[in-house]
Amino acid sequence: VCVCVCVCVCVCVCVCVFQELNTLGKPKRNRIPVNIFVSEHYAEARGLTPQDKLKSLVQDWRILSLHQKQIYTQLAQDDKIRYNNEIRSWEEHMVEIGRPDLVRVKILPTKRKPAAKAQTIKKGTKKVIATVKKATASKTVRSK
């Protein structure tokens, strides 16, 4: 039961779901390389306001060489492995305590039929439209 007071029901439901997941100990998502860089260098960043600090950090990130970024990329990959292990363990625990509704739905990719290629017709030319109509009509006659 949600005790939130809010104007929009949708916002209240989302907030309550996130609060429930936090109380159940769902692990936080993995971080990307730039997030790790910002969190490590935020204290010594240039600027008075948080917005200025973030702007300067993003500029610093763009200036970094690929070799320097590789360090943060490796940290992000390690964090992704950590997240995958923690979420797998958490989902198993949720099933054990009777909350399989909180487990992610795993959808297998399905084979899709290739979409029919649309014929591009130049606007304003009656000849092109007429020839396309004739071509499609002759194809249908041949196939019968």
C-alpha positions in Angstrom: 0.0 0.0 0.0 1.4 3.4 -1.0 1.2 6.3 1.4 2.4 8.8 -1.2 0.5 11.9 -1.8 0.9 13.0 -5.4 -1.0 14.6 -8.2 -0.4 11.9 -10.8 -1.3 8.3 -10.1 1.3 7.0 -12.5 4.1 8.9 -10.7 2.9 7.5 -7.4 2.9 3.9 -8.6 6.4 4.3 -10.1 7.8 5.8 -6.9 6.2 3.0 -4.8 7.6 0.3 -7.0 11.1 1.7 -6.8 10.8 2.1 -3.0 9.7 -1.5 -2.8 12.6 -2.7 -4.9 15.0 -0.7 -2.8 13.7 -2.1 0.4 14.0 -5.6 -1.0 17.6 -4.9 -1.8 17.6 -4.9 -5.6 21.2 -4.1 -6.8 21.9 -0.8 -8.5 22.6 -0.8 -12.2 26.1 -0.9 -13.5 27.9 2.4 -14.3 29.3 3.5 -17.6 32.9 4.8 -18.0 32.0 8.5 -18.0 30.0 8.1 -14.8 33.0 6.5 -13.1 35.3 9.3 -14.3 32.9 12.0 -13.1 32.5 10.4 -9.6 36.2 10.1 -9.2 37.0 13.7 -10.2 34.0 15.6 -9.0 35.6 17.0 -5.9 38.5 18.7 -7.7 36.4 19.8 -10.7 36.4 23.5 -11.9 33.3 25.6 -11.4 31.2 27.0 -8.6 27.9 25.3 -9.3 27.3 21.6 -9.9 26.3 22.4 -13.5 29.6 24.1 -14.1 31.6 21.3 -12.5 29.8 18.7 -14.6 30.4 20.8 -17.8 34.1 21.0 -17.0 34.3 17.2 -16.3 32.5 16.4 -19.5 35.0 18.6 -21.4 37.9 16.8 -19.6 36.4 13.4 -20.5 36.3 14.4 -24.2 39.9 15.4 -24.1 41.1 12.1 -22.6 43.0 9.8 -24.9 41.7 6.3 -25.7 44.4 4.8 -23.5 43.2 6.9 -20.5 39.6 6.1 -21.2 40.4 2.4 -21.3 41.0 2.4 -17.6 37.4 3.6 -16.9 36.1 1.2 -19.6 37.7 -1.7 -17.8 36.2 -0.5 -14.4 32.8 -0.3 -16.1 33.1 -3.8 -17.5 34.0 -5.1 -14.0 31.0 -3.2 -12.6 28.8 -4.8 -15.2 30.0 -8.3 -14.2 29.3 -7.3 -10.5 25.8 -6.2 -11.4 25.0 -9.3 -13.5 26.1 -11.6 -10.6 24.2 -9.6 -8.0 21.0 -9.4 -10.0 21.0 -13.1 -10.7 21.5 -13.8 -7.0 18.7 -11.3 -6.1 16.3 -12.8 -8.6 16.9 -16.3 -7.3 16.2 -15.0 -3.8 13.0 -13.3 -4.9 11.7 -16.6 -6.4 12.7 -18.4 -3.1 10.7 -15.9 -0.9 7.7 -16.1 -3.2 8.1 -12.9 -5.3 8.6 -14.2 -8.9 6.7 -11.1 -10.1 9.8 -9.0 -9.5 12.0 -11.2 -11.6 12.8 -9.8 -15.1 11.0 -11.3 -18.0 13.4 -13.0 -20.4 12.1 -12.7 -23.9 13.7 -14.9 -26.6 14.2 -13.2 -30.0 11.6 -14.3 -32.5 12.2 -14.8 -36.2 10.5 -12.0 -38.0 9.3 -12.1 -41.6 11.2 -9.6 -43.7 9.2 -6.6 -44.5 8.1 -6.1 -48.1 10.3 -3.5 -49.8 8.4 -0.3 -50.5 8.7 1.2 -54.0 9.9 4.7 -53.9 7.9 6.9 -56.3 9.0 10.4 -57.1 6.2 12.9 -56.3 4.7 14.9 -59.2 5.5 12.5 -62.0 2.5 10.9 -63.6 4.6 8.7 -65.9 6.4 7.0 -63.1 3.2 6.3 -61.2 1.6 4.9 -64.4 4.6 2.6 -65.1 4.6 1.3 -61.6 0.9 0.6 -61.8 1.4 -1.3 -65.1 4.4 -3.2 -63.7 2.5 -4.4 -60.7 -0.6 -5.2 -62.8 1.5 -7.3 -65.2 3.1 -9.2 -62.2 -0.3 -10.1 -60.8 -1.5 -11.3 -64.2 1.6 -13.5 -64.7 1.3 -15.0 -61.2 -2.3 -16.2 -61.9 
